[in-house]
Amino acid sequence: MFGSEKRMTQKLDKIFDSFIGNNLFKDKSVLQVNYNPENIPHRDEQIAAVASILAPALRGDRISNLFVYGKTGTGKTLSVQHVANEIKKRVNDSGQDFLKVVYVNCKLRKVADTEYRILAEIINNLGGSVPITGLPTDAVYNKFVELIDDKKGMVLLILDEIDQAVKKISDGFLYTLTRLNSELKNAQIGIIGISNSLTFMDNLDPRVRSSLGEEELVFAPYNALQLQEILRQRAEQAFVSGVLVEGVISKCAAYAAREHGDARRALDLLRVAGELAERQGSKKVGLEQIDEANKKIEKDKMLSIIENEPKQFQLVLLSIMNLSEDKRFDKIFTGNIYNRYQEICEKTKNEILTQRRISDIIAEFDMLGLINADVISKGRQGRTRIIKLMLPENLRGKAREILHSSLNI
């Protein structure tokens, strides 16, 4: 037993010594999602537009509500936060403190699952506090109004990935937030909504759409050349000089350009490739590590989607997974999925949505690449879809664990 422990210690020492002696990174944080660069390339026009819309906040005047949308990794959040922080800094430098900036990521679980939790998060950011549960939602709204209305002030409320909150809750809470200014005597609220969905506004109640989207701004995807420039700037700060093999930057940019110009994806690729090279004891980050990093990120992305989707999406996915393993079904139709979905809802005591809504969820899974849906004609009976689960075999066990845990099965 002692000899076995000694061998394990020696093995670990070898791994640790190799890692310490082969540091390819100079500052890895530069490639992390939460890094805020001083310079945001290729977004001058959008930053200027955001600044023009938010500028009245410098005087404590009400701003028009702003809705920003574009694909993931197009610099939306960076640009909005940059402008909001610059405005806050300028107000503070003038010796005043009437402006508060509150940022809420609506994709985070335990923050945006319910209207109550979103309000609690906003109140906590403003220095107040409410219990995790227990109060009526109206009472939490009153607490919010009291907290900001005791003196003249302006609150810039940034709701990132706002579409996720609406998907989990409803658009009713947005309408209430946009109407709060009519209840405030001293303070004002300006809402900046950020969404990855280009069609998000189309599905909102018309009243919400008109009050939230007073100003709208689109962030177009980066092209491959723009991504290369972003990557080169960050790579110079992130890596020790000379460790990146020729072609690594352009390959990263090409992968990300295929993902709708996602700069975040490009930076993740570069970071993960560097981590893989270090683990392998390589002195360079090469093209092969970029390919490996791409496969790893694809795997992590699928599991992340499954973990963060609302319960109804998870119920439908579990129904599809169960049917794909059921030997009685050589083909899976939408009707089969709806029947199995109803069974699981009854078992887990979840609300049963209409068949039309479940069809919409199935279409979204097809778009995300979790399933493949082939539409076939059934003659007079109309058309239906044959569903095939596209989740890789090696991820299905972990996916099932995530679903069972989330749905308390």
VEXDREN-2710 file (C-alpha; in Angstrom, 1 decimal):
% VEXDREN-2710
k/r/px/py/pz
1/MET/0.0/0.0/0.0
2/PHE/2.9/2.3/0.9
3/GLY/4.6/1.7/-2.4
4/SER/1.4/2.4/-4.3
5/GLU/1.0/5.7/-2.5
6/LYS/4.6/6.7/-3.2
7/ARG/4.2/6.0/-6.9
8/MET/1.0/8.1/-7.0
9/THR/2.8/11.0/-5.2
10/GLN/5.7/10.7/-7.7
11/LYS/3.3/10.8/-10.6
12/LEU/1.5/13.8/-9.2
13/ASP/4.8/15.6/-8.6
14/LYS/5.8/14.9/-12.2
15/ILE/2.5/16.4/-13.5
16/PHE/2.8/19.5/-11.2
17/ASP/6.5/20.1/-12.0
18/SER/5.8/19.8/-15.7
19/PHE/2.9/22.3/-15.4
20/ILE/4.9/24.8/-13.4
21/GLY/7.9/24.6/-15.7
22/ASN/5.8/25.0/-18.9
23/ASN/3.8/28.2/-18.4
24/LEU/2.6/29.3/-21.9
25/PHE/0.4/32.0/-20.5
26/LYS/1.5/35.5/-19.4
27/ASP/-2.0/36.6/-18.3
28/LYS/-4.8/34.1/-18.9
29/SER/-7.5/36.4/-17.5
30/VAL/-7.3/38.4/-20.8
31/LEU/-9.1/35.5/-22.5
32/GLN/-11.8/35.0/-19.9
33/VAL/-15.4/35.9/-20.5
34/ASN/-15.5/38.4/-17.6
35/TYR/-12.5/40.4/-18.8
36/ASN/-13.2/44.0/-19.7
37/PRO/-10.8/45.4/-22.2
38/GLU/-10.0/49.2/-22.3
39/ASN/-10.3/49.0/-26.1
40/ILE/-13.2/47.4/-27.8
41/PRO/-12.3/47.0/-31.5
42/HIS/-14.8/47.5/-34.4
43/ARG/-17.5/48.8/-32.1
44/ASP/-16.9/52.5/-32.2
45/GLU/-20.2/53.2/-34.0
46/GLN/-22.3/51.1/-31.6
47/ILE/-20.5/52.6/-28.5
48/ALA/-21.2/56.1/-29.8
49/ALA/-24.9/55.3/-30.3
50/VAL/-25.2/53.8/-26.8
51/ALA/-23.5/56.9/-25.3
52/SER/-25.8/59.2/-27.1
53/ILE/-28.9/57.4/-25.8
54/LEU/-27.6/57.1/-22.2
55/ALA/-26.0/60.6/-22.0
56/PRO/-29.1/62.3/-20.4
57/ALA/-28.3/60.2/-17.3
58/LEU/-25.3/62.6/-16.7
59/ARG/-27.7/65.3/-15.6
60/GLY/-30.0/62.8/-13.8
61/ASP/-32.6/63.0/-16.6
62/ARG/-34.6/60.0/-17.6
63/ILE/-33.2/58.1/-20.6
64/SER/-35.2/56.3/-23.3
65/ASN/-35.3/52.6/-22.6
66/LEU/-32.8/50.9/-24.9
67/PHE/-33.0/47.4/-26.4
68/VAL/-29.8/45.9/-27.8
69/TYR/-29.7/42.7/-29.7
70/GLY/-27.3/40.6/-31.8
71/LYS/-25.7/37.2/-31.8
72/THR/-23.6/35.8/-28.9
73/GLY/-20.1/37.3/-28.8
74/THR/-20.7/40.5/-30.8
75/GLY/-19.7/42.9/-28.0
76/LYS/-23.1/43.9/-26.8
77/THR/-22.6/43.5/-23.1
78/LEU/-19.0/44.9/-23.2
79/SER/-20.1/48.0/-25.1
80/VAL/-23.1/48.7/-22.9
81/GLN/-21.2/48.2/-19.6
82/HIS/-18.3/50.3/-20.9
83/VAL/-20.5/53.3/-21.6
84/ALA/-22.5/52.9/-18.4
85/ASN/-19.4/52.7/-16.3
86/GLU/-17.9/55.8/-18.0
87/ILE/-21.0/57.7/-17.3
88/LYS/-21.0/56.6/-13.6
89/LYS/-17.3/57.5/-13.4
90/ARG/-17.9/61.0/-14.8
91/VAL/-20.8/61.6/-12.4
92/ASN/-18.7/60.5/-9.4
93/ASP/-15.7/62.6/-10.6
94/SER/-18.0/65.6/-10.4
95/GLY/-18.6/64.9/-6.7
96/GLN/-22.1/63.6/-7.1
97/ASP/-23.6/60.2/-6.4
98/PHE/-27.1/60.3/-7.9
99/LEU/-26.4/57.6/-10.5
100/LYS/-26.5/53.9/-9.8
101/VAL/-25.7/51.2/-12.4
102/VAL/-27.2/47.7/-11.8
103/TYR/-26.2/44.8/-14.0
104/VAL/-28.3/41.5/-13.8
105/ASN/-27.4/38.5/-15.9
106/CYS/-30.9/36.9/-16.5
107/LYS/-29.3/33.6/-17.7
108/LEU/-27.9/32.8/-14.2
109/ARG/-30.0/30.2/-12.3
110/LYS/-31.2/31.4/-8.9
111/VAL/-31.3/34.9/-10.3
112/ALA/-33.9/34.9/-13.1
113/ASP/-36.0/31.8/-12.3
114/THR/-38.8/34.0/-11.0
115/GLU/-39.9/37.6/-10.9
116/TYR/-39.2/37.7/-7.2
117/ARG/-35.6/36.6/-7.6
118/ILE/-34.8/39.2/-10.3
119/LEU/-36.2/41.9/-8.1
120/ALA/-34.3/40.6/-5.0
121/GLU/-31.1/40.6/-7.1
122/ILE/-31.7/44.3/-8.2
123/ILE/-32.5/45.3/-4.6
124/ASN/-29.3/43.6/-3.3
125/ASN/-27.2/45.4/-5.9
126/LEU/-28.7/48.7/-4.7
127/GLY/-27.6/47.9/-1.1
128/GLY/-31.0/46.8/0.2
129/SER/-32.1/43.3/1.2
130/VAL/-35.1/41.0/1.0
131/PRO/-35.5/37.4/2.1
132/ILE/-34.8/34.7/-0.5
133/THR/-38.5/33.8/-0.5
134/GLY/-41.6/34.6/1.6
135/LEU/-42.8/38.1/0.6
136/PRO/-45.6/38.7/-1.9
137/THR/-44.1/40.0/-5.2
138/ASP/-46.0/43.3/-4.8
139/ALA/-44.3/43.9/-1.5
140/VAL/-40.9/43.3/-3.2
141/TYR/-41.8/45.9/-5.9
142/ASN/-42.8/48.4/-3.1
143/LYS/-39.4/47.7/-1.4
144/PHE/-37.7/48.5/-4.7
145/VAL/-39.6/51.7/-5.2
146/GLU/-38.9/52.8/-1.6
147/LEU/-35.2/52.0/-1.9
148/ILE/-34.6/54.2/-4.9
149/ASP/-37.2/56.9/-4.4
150/ASP/-36.0/58.3/-1.1
151/LYS/-33.9/60.9/-2.9
152/LYS/-33.4/62.3/-6.4
153/GLY/-31.5/59.8/-8.4
154/MET/-31.2/57.7/-11.6
155/VAL/-30.9/53.9/-11.9
156/LEU/-29.5/52.4/-15.1
157/LEU/-30.8/48.8/-15.0
158/ILE/-29.0/46.5/-17.4
159/LEU/-30.8/43.2/-18.0
160/ASP/-28.5/41.0/-19.9
161/GLU/-29.9/38.0/-21.8
162/ILE/-33.3/39.3/-21.1
163/ASP/-34.9/36.7/-23.4
164/GLN/-33.9/34.0/-21.0
165/ALA/-35.9/35.6/-18.2
166/VAL/-39.0/36.1/-20.4
167/LYS/-38.7/32.4/-21.4
168/LYS/-38.6/31.3/-17.8
169/ILE/-41.2/33.8/-16.4
170/SER/-43.2/35.9/-18.8
171/ASP/-43.0/39.4/-20.3
172/GLY/-45.4/40.7/-17.6
173/PHE/-42.5/41.7/-15.2
174/LEU/-40.9/43.7/-18.0
175/TYR/-44.1/45.7/-18.4
176/THR/-44.2/46.4/-14.7
177/LEU/-40.6/47.5/-14.7
178/THR/-41.2/49.9/-17.6
179/ARG/-44.2/51.4/-15.9
180/LEU/-42.5/52.0/-12.5
181/ASN/-41.4/55.5/-13.5
182/SER/-45.0/56.6/-13.2
183/GLU/-44.9/55.6/-9.5
184/LEU/-41.6/57.3/-8.7
185/LYS/-41.6/60.9/-7.3
186/ASN/-37.9/61.6/-7.1
187/ALA/-35.9/58.9/-8.9
188/GLN/-36.0/57.5/-12.5
189/ILE/-35.2/54.1/-14.0
190/GLY/-33.7/53.6/-17.4
191/ILE/-33.8/50.0/-18.7
192/ILE/-31.3/48.6/-21.1
193/GLY/-32.3/45.1/-22.3
194/ILE/-29.7/42.9/-24.0
195/SER/-30.7/39.8/-26.0
196/ASN/-29.0/37.2/-28.2
197/SER/-32.3/36.6/-30.0
198/LEU/-32.9/38.7/-33.1
199/THR/-36.6/37.9/-33.0
200/PHE/-37.2/38.4/-29.3
201/MET/-39.2/41.6/-29.6
202/ASP/-41.5/40.0/-32.1
203/ASN/-43.0/37.7/-29.5
204/LEU/-43.6/40.3/-26.8
205/ASP/-46.9/41.8/-25.8
206/PRO/-47.3/45.0/-27.9
207/ARG/-47.4/47.2/-24.7
208/VAL/-44.1/45.8/-23.5
209/ARG/-42.6/46.1/-27.0
210/SER/-43.5/49.8/-27.2
211/SER/-42.3/50.7/-23.7
212/LEU/-39.1/48.6/-23.7
213/GLY/-37.9/49.2/-27.3
214/GLU/-38.0/53.0/-27.3
215/GLU/-34.5/52.9/-28.8
216/GLU/-33.1/49.8/-30.5
217/LEU/-29.6/48.9/-31.6
218/VAL/-28.3/45.9/-33.6
219/PHE/-24.8/44.5/-33.2
220/ALA/-23.7/42.8/-36.4
221/PRO/-21.5/39.7/-36.2
222/TYR/-17.7/40.2/-36.5
223/ASN/-16.2/38.9/-39.8
224/ALA/-13.1/36.7/-39.9
225/LEU/-10.6/39.6/-40.3
226/GLN/-12.1/41.5/-37.4
227/LEU/-11.9/38.4/-35.2
228/GLN/-8.3/38.0/-36.2
229/GLU/-7.5/41.5/-35.0
230/ILE/-9.4/41.0/-31.7
231/LEU/-7.5/37.7/-31.1
232/ARG/-4.1/39.2/-31.9
233/GLN/-4.6/42.0/-29.5
234/ARG/-5.7/39.7/-26.7
235/ALA/-3.0/37.0/-27.6
236/GLU/-0.2/39.6/-27.1
237/GLN/-1.4/40.2/-23.6
238/ALA/-2.3/36.6/-22.8
239/PHE/0.6/34.4/-24.1
240/VAL/4.3/34.4/-23.7
241/SER/5.9/35.7/-26.8
242/GLY/6.4/33.2/-29.6
243/VAL/4.3/30.3/-28.3
244/LEU/1.5/30.5/-30.9
245/VAL/2.3/28.6/-34.1
246/GLU/1.7/30.4/-37.4
247/GLY/-1.9/30.0/-38.5
248/VAL/-3.4/29.5/-35.0
249/ILE/-5.0/32.9/-34.9
250/SER/-6.6/32.6/-38.4
251/LYS/-7.9/29.1/-37.6
252/CYS/-9.5/30.3/-34.4
253/ALA/-11.1/33.2/-36.3
254/ALA/-12.3/30.9/-39.0
255/TYR/-14.0/28.5/-36.5
256/ALA/-15.7/31.5/-34.8
257/ALA/-16.7/33.1/-38.0
258/ARG/-18.7/30.0/-38.8
259/GLU/-20.4/30.4/-35.4
260/HIS/-21.9/33.8/-36.5
261/GLY/-18.8/35.9/-35.8
262/ASP/-18.7/35.0/-32.1
263/ALA/-15.7/36.7/-30.5
264/ARG/-16.3/35.0/-27.2
265/ARG/-16.1/31.6/-28.9
266/ALA/-12.8/32.6/-30.6
267/LEU/-11.3/33.7/-27.3
268/ASP/-12.5/30.5/-25.6
269/LEU/-10.9/28.4/-28.3
270/LEU/-7.6/30.2/-27.9
271/ARG/-7.7/29.8/-24.1
272/VAL/-8.7/26.1/-24.1
273/ALA/-6.1/25.3/-26.8
274/GLY/-3.4/26.9/-24.6
275/GLU/-4.6/24.9/-21.6
276/LEU/-4.5/21.7/-23.6
277/ALA/-1.0/22.5/-24.9
278/GLU/0.2/23.0/-21.3
279/ARG/-1.3/19.7/-20.1
280/GLN/0.4/17.9/-23.0
281/GLY/3.7/19.4/-22.1
282/SER/4.0/21.2/-25.4
283/LYS/6.1/24.3/-25.8
284/LYS/3.8/25.7/-28.5
285/VAL/0.1/26.1/-29.1
286/GLY/-0.5/24.4/-32.5
287/LEU/-3.3/23.8/-35.0
288/GLU/-4.0/20.4/-33.5
289/GLN/-4.8/21.9/-30.1
290/ILE/-7.3/24.3/-31.8
291/ASP/-9.1/21.3/-33.3
292/GLU/-9.1/19.5/-29.9
293/ALA/-10.3/22.7/-28.2
294/ASN/-13.2/23.0/-30.7
295/LYS/-14.4/19.5/-29.9
296/LYS/-14.2/20.1/-26.2
297/ILE/-16.1/23.3/-26.4
298/GLU/-18.8/21.7/-28.5
299/LYS/-19.3/19.1/-25.8
300/ASP/-19.4/21.6/-23.0
301/LYS/-21.8/23.8/-24.9
302/MET/-24.4/21.1/-25.4
303/LEU/-24.4/20.1/-21.8
304/SER/-24.6/23.8/-20.8
305/ILE/-27.7/24.2/-23.0
306/ILE/-29.4/21.2/-21.4
307/GLU/-28.6/22.5/-17.9
308/ASN/-29.8/26.0/-18.5
309/GLU/-32.9/25.5/-20.5
310/PRO/-36.3/26.0/-18.7
311/LYS/-38.0/23.0/-17.1
312/GLN/-40.5/22.6/-20.0
313/PHE/-37.6/22.3/-22.5
314/GLN/-35.9/19.7/-20.2
315/LEU/-39.2/17.7/-19.9
316/VAL/-39.5/17.5/-23.7
317/LEU/-35.8/16.6/-24.2
318/LEU/-36.1/13.8/-21.6
319/SER/-39.2/12.5/-23.4
320/ILE/-37.1/12.4/-26.7
321/MET/-34.2/10.6/-24.9
322/ASN/-36.6/8.0/-23.4
323/LEU/-38.2/7.3/-26.7
324/SER/-34.9/7.0/-28.5
325/GLU/-33.9/4.2/-26.1
326/ASP/-37.3/2.5/-26.3
327/LYS/-37.0/-0.6/-28.6
328/ARG/-40.7/-0.4/-29.4
329/PHE/-40.1/2.8/-31.5
330/ASP/-38.1/2.4/-34.6
331/LYS/-39.2/6.0/-35.6
332/ILE/-40.2/8.8/-33.3
333/PHE/-43.0/11.2/-34.4
334/THR/-44.0/14.4/-32.7
335/GLY/-47.2/12.7/-31.4
336/ASN/-45.1/10.1/-29.6
337/ILE/-43.1/12.8/-28.0
338/TYR/-46.2/14.6/-26.8
339/ASN/-47.7/11.5/-25.3
340/ARG/-44.4/10.6/-23.4
341/TYR/-44.1/14.3/-22.3
342/GLN/-47.6/14.2/-20.8
343/GLU/-46.7/11.0/-18.9
344/ILE/-43.5/12.6/-17.4
345/CYS/-45.4/15.9/-16.5
346/GLU/-48.0/13.9/-14.6
347/LYS/-45.3/11.9/-12.8
348/THR/-43.3/15.0/-11.9
349/LYS/-46.4/17.2/-11.2
350/ASN/-45.5/19.8/-13.9
351/GLU/-47.9/21.8/-16.0
352/ILE/-48.7/20.3/-19.4
353/LEU/-48.3/22.7/-22.3
354/THR/-50.3/22.5/-25.5
355/GLN/-49.2/20.3/-28.4
356/ARG/-48.5/23.4/-30.5
357/ARG/-46.2/24.8/-27.8
358/ILE/-44.3/21.5/-27.6
359/SER/-43.9/21.6/-31.4
360/ASP/-42.3/25.0/-31.1
361/ILE/-39.9/23.6/-28.5
362/ILE/-39.0/20.6/-30.8
363/ALA/-38.3/23.1/-33.6
364/GLU/-35.9/25.0/-31.2
365/PHE/-34.1/21.8/-30.4
366/ASP/-33.7/21.2/-34.1
367/MET/-32.2/24.7/-34.5
368/LEU/-29.8/24.0/-31.5
369/GLY/-28.6/20.7/-33.1
370/LEU/-29.9/18.5/-30.3
371/ILE/-32.2/16.7/-32.6
372/ASN/-32.8/16.3/-36.4
373/ALA/-36.4/16.8/-37.5
374/ASP/-37.4/15.6/-41.0
375/VAL/-40.8/16.7/-42.2
376/ILE/-42.7/14.0/-44.0
377/SER/-46.1/14.0/-45.7
378/LYS/-48.9/11.7/-44.5
379/GLY/-51.2/12.4/-47.4
380/ARG/-54.6/13.4/-46.3
381/GLN/-53.5/13.3/-42.7
382/GLY/-51.2/16.3/-43.3
383/ARG/-47.5/16.5/-42.4
384/THR/-45.5/15.3/-39.4
385/ARG/-41.9/15.2/-38.3
386/ILE/-39.7/12.2/-37.7
387/ILE/-37.4/13.1/-34.8
388/LYS/-33.8/11.7/-34.4
389/LEU/-31.8/12.5/-31.3
390/MET/-28.4/14.0/-32.3
391/LEU/-26.9/14.2/-28.8
392/PRO/-23.6/12.3/-29.0
393/GLU/-23.6/8.9/-27.3
394/ASN/-20.8/9.8/-24.9
395/LEU/-22.8/12.8/-23.6
396/ARG/-26.1/11.0/-23.0
397/GLY/-25.4/9.6/-19.6
398/LYS/-24.3/13.0/-18.3
399/ALA/-27.3/14.7/-20.0
400/ARG/-29.7/12.3/-18.3
401/GLU/-28.0/13.0/-14.9
402/ILE/-28.5/16.8/-15.4
403/LEU/-32.2/16.3/-16.4
404/HIS/-33.0/13.9/-13.6
405/SER/-31.4/16.3/-11.1
406/SER/-33.1/19.4/-12.4
407/LEU/-36.5/17.7/-12.6
408/ASN/-36.2/15.9/-9.3
409/ILE/-36.7/12.5/-10.8
END
